[in-house]
Structure formats: structure tokens, C-alpha cells
Amino acid sequence: MRTPFIAGNWKMNLTIGKARELVRVLDKEIGAVKDVEVLVAPPLTALAAVISELHASRIKVAAQNCHWEAAGAFTGEVSPELIRDLGCSHVIIGHSERRQYFGETDETVNKKIHASLRAGLQVIACIGETLAEREAGKTTVIVETQLRGALKGLSAGHMEYVTVAYEPVWAIGTGKNATPDQAQEVHGHLRTVLRDLYGSAVADTVRIQYGGSVKPSNIKELMDKPDIDGALVGGASLEATSFIGIVKCRG
């Protein structure tokens, strides 16, 4: 059985004060849950405050990005080592917004994943197709290429520390979402790719989250599908009520 994994990506939102307020409510309501893994990914400025607030909680904390070097003259960047030193357990890598706005490629995603694992971080590796790619019938080709590129050079042992997040770009922040059947079709294909890369024993343990306008009203139907193991939640994770509802309605 794969433990459901619900992660909230706050993106470039919430001041330190607002972040503290939010996680205090989350900790009170879902900080002790045992049947689902819960994580929040605040902006860099609020990471230390959130980690402090959640020091006795089961809720984990992730950074939203990292550099692939351990140290050096990379002004404005943050290494996996610095993220781990801060107290994060996870890092999100390859989000479509990083690919779209900041030049992230399959190669840089792969380098960041290797660096993060070396530093002792767990990874949420994001993949997903654009609307044009889906309409051209290229969804499975695109997501398979991204997945293989992200995992290049990783061993079966590494996969214990990697979660895959499928986020169709056309569903992020648009209010649209893939139907449960559409999402399952892609998740099932990704599981097949993992099986080809690492064998059934490993593929059956790797969690694959769905992301893209996830909310309390659709999470259960999504997670009723056999290969959907959780969600990477954007806007709905900024409100305590909606994020708590997603965690509690995990299916």
C-alpha cells in the first residue's frame, strides 16, 4: 500500500506572519494525521518560520526549488545543502512554472534531483504537458520523455526518496482539471515507465501525485483511481479550510 501524499505548494505567496497563521491552523487540524503524509512548501522567506512552527508536527516542509551545485558563486540561488541545513525534508523540482518562466530543462531537473538526493533531501519531481501538446496527441510522449530525463542515472534505491507529480500545465491555476480518467491514464502510463526502468517491485512503491486545480470537491474522485497516490496542491493550499478538506477527503 502506498501512503497517500498531499503537498501544498504556496508558490510566491504569504508573508512570514501569514505563513505562521496558516500552519498553526493546519497543525491543529491535521498535524497528527498518520494515514496520509502532509507537506507544505512555503516561499523561501517563510521557510525558517514554518519549520519552527511545525517542529513537533507530522507535517513536513519543502523548498520550492534549488540549485544543482553544493556551493559557489551563484548569486540568488540556494543549494540543497543549505535547504537541508535549514530543516527541510523535501524539495520540489521541475515545476512547470520553473520550466516556463526560468528555463528549466529535463537536464537541469535531473542535475537538481541528483544534487538533492546527495544532500539528503527527498524530491517531488514534476512533469506535465501543455494544452498544445495534449491537443496534438503528444501527452504520453511528453510526460515519458520528461520522466526518463528527470530520473536519468538514478538507481532503484534512489526511488525510495522520489515522488513523481503529474501536473498538466493547462490545468495549473486555470480552474480546469484533468478528469479522473484522464489523470489515471497518464498516471498508469508513468507507472509503466517506472516498471520498465526499475521493475515492478519499485514501480509499485513510487507515489505519483496529481496536480492541477485540485480542491476538496474533486480530490476523492481523483484518488479513487488506482495509480493516483495524492496531490500537489496550488491555490487551494493557501486557505486552511480547503487544504484541510483535501487532506481529510483523500479517498
N, C-alpha and C positions, 0 to 999 in steps of 0.2 A: 504494500500500500504506500502510495506517495502522499506525504503530508501536504495538505493544501497550503499555498503560499500567497499571501496577499501583501502587496507592496504599494506604498503611496509615494509617487514622485511629485514633489511640490514645485519643481522647476524653479523659475526666478520669482518666487513669491514668499511672503511672510517675513516681517521683521523679527528680530530676536524675541521681543515681547510677545508678539502674536504666536510665534512658534512655541514658546513656553506655554502659553494658554492652551493651545491646541493639544499638545502632548500630555498635559496634565489631565485633560478630559479623556483622551484616548487611554491613558494608563489606568485611570479609574474604571473605565468601562470594559476594556479588552486587554489590559496589561497582564492578566494572569491566565489568558486562554492557553490551553495545552493541545487542542486538537487542530490548530491551524497556526502556521508561522506568520507573524506580522512584522512588517518593516516599514520605516518611513525614511525618505530621502530629502532632507531639508536643503536649502541653498547653503553654500559654503559658510557664509557669515553666521548661520544659526546652528551649525553642526555641534560646536562645543556645548552650547546651551542645552540643546536637545539631548545630547549624550548625558549631560549632568542630570537632567530631569528624569531620564529613563534608566539611571544606573542600577536600580533594583527591579526593573521591569523585564518581562519576557519580550517586549517589543525591541526589535533590532534597528540599527541605524546604518544608512548607506550614504556615501557620497554619490553625486550625480555624474561624475566624470573623473578622469585622472590623466596624467602624462605617462608615457611608457619608460621614461628614464627614472632612475632612483634618486638622482640629484644632479645639479648642474646649473648652467646659465640659461634658464628657461623662464624668463620674467613672466609672471602672471599665472604660471602653471603650478600644479600640485601633484607630487609623486604619490604612488601607492604607499610608500613607506611613511610619508607624512600623514596620509589618511589613516593608516593603521595606528600610528602613534597617537593620533587624536582620540582614538577609541572606536572607530567604525569597524564593523564586521564585514561589510559588503561595499561594492561599488557597482554602479550601473554603467555599462559601456555600450557604445554604438547606437544610442537612441537616434531615431530618425531626424530629430531636430539638430543633433550634432552632425549628422551626415549632410543635412540640407543646408545648414547655415554656416558650418565651421569646417567643411572639407573633410569630414571623417570618411575613411575608406575601409574596405574589408581588411586591407593590410594594416592600417593603424589600429583598427579594432583588435586584430589578432595580437599585435605587439602589446597593447594595453592589457589584454587578458593575460598573456604570459607574465607581464610585469606584476600584475595584481596578485596572481597566484603565488609568485615568488615571494611577495611581501606578506603573504598570509591572509589576504582578503578573499572572500567569496565573491563571485561575479554573477551579475544578471546581464546576459548578453542579448542585445536587442536586434531583431531583424524584422523586415516588413517591406511590402511592395507599395508603389504609388498607385493612384487611380488609373493613370495611363497604362501602367504595366498590367494591372488587373484586367482592364478592358481589352488589352491586346492578347489576353490569354497566357501571360507570362508569369503568373503568380508563383507556381511551383518551381519554375526555373530560377527566378529571382531569389526566393527565400532559401532554396537549396544552395545556391552559389554563395549567398551571404553566410549561411550556417557553416558550410565547409570552410570558407575563408576565415571565419571567426575562430574556428576550432583547429585550424591547421597546426600540427605539431604537438597537440595536446594528447596525453596518454589517457587510457581508460581510467587510471587512478585520479587524474585531474578532474574528471567529470563529477566526482562526488561534491565538488565545490563550485559547480557551474549550474546556473538556471538559465534556460532559454526563454526569452519573451518575444512572442509574435505580436507585432503591432502594425496592422495595416495602416499605412501613412494616411490614407484617405479617411480613416476613422478617428484620428487623433485630434481632439479639440473641435470636432465638427458637429457633434451631436449624433452623427451616424455611427453605426457599429456593424461589424460583420454579423450575419445571423449565426446562431449556434451551429447550424450545419456547415456554413462557410468556414467558420473558425475551426471546427472539428476536422474538416477536410484538410486544411493546411497543417494543423497540429499532427494529424495522423501521418501526413507525408514527412513532416520533420522527424517523427518517431522512427519512421522507416529509414531515413538518412542516418540517424543516430545508430540504428541497428546495423546498418552497413559499415559504419565507421568503427563501432566498438562492441558489437554483438548484442544479443537480446538481453542478457543479464544487466548490462549497463544501461541500455536504452530504456528498459522498463523502470529504471530508478530515477532518471533525469526528469526534473519537473519542467513543464512548458507552460508558462503563463500566457494569458491573452491580455492585450491592452488595446484600448481604443473606445473612448466614451463608455467605460464601464460604470455602472451605477447599481444601487440596491435592487432596482426593478428588473435588471437583466442578468445579474451575477449567477443566480441559482440555475437558470436555464442553460447558461454557458457551461457551468461547472458540472452539470449533469452529463456532459459529454465525456467519453472515456479518456481522451487524451488532453483535456484541459484541466490543469492542476492548480489554477489560481489566476491572479490578475495583477497586472501592473497598472495602477490607477493614477490618472492625472488629476483633472479638475475636481472630481468627487472626493479626493483625499484632502482637500483644503478645508472641508467642512466636517466637523466631528460627527455630526449626525449621519451624514451619508457614508463616511468611511466606516464608522461602526456598523452601520446597516449592511455594508458589503461584507465585512468580516463575519457578522452573525448570520448572514444568508449565504454562506459559502457553498451550500449544497450538500 
